[in-house]
Amino acid sequence: MAMLTVRNLPDDVHRALRVQAALHGHSAEAEVREILTRAVKPEARVRVGDALAALGRKIGLTNEDFEVFDRVKDKTPAEPVMFE
């Protein structure tokens, strides 16, 4: 797992972080991990798979439609790209 060092953190921010961590029953380090996780991976983010599934439902795709895709798709193995 990666490590991160935050330099020049103002004392008042560090104190507020320690207080917030104590209120949540975490160490300051665990609180920082939680804050960073929420910041970069919010629960409300759009996930590609969920978006595609919702689109399929919206336009009315059925399992039978996907069976047609499976029957007509090219099953020939792909050739590797040549950079000559």
Secondary structure as GFF3:
##gff-version 3
##sequence-region A 1 84
A	DSSP	alpha_helix	11	24	.	.	.	ID=ss1
A	DSSP	alpha_helix	28	40	.	.	.	ID=ss2
A	DSSP	alpha_helix	48	59	.	.	.	ID=ss3
A	DSSP	alpha_helix	63	72	.	.	.	ID=ss4
###
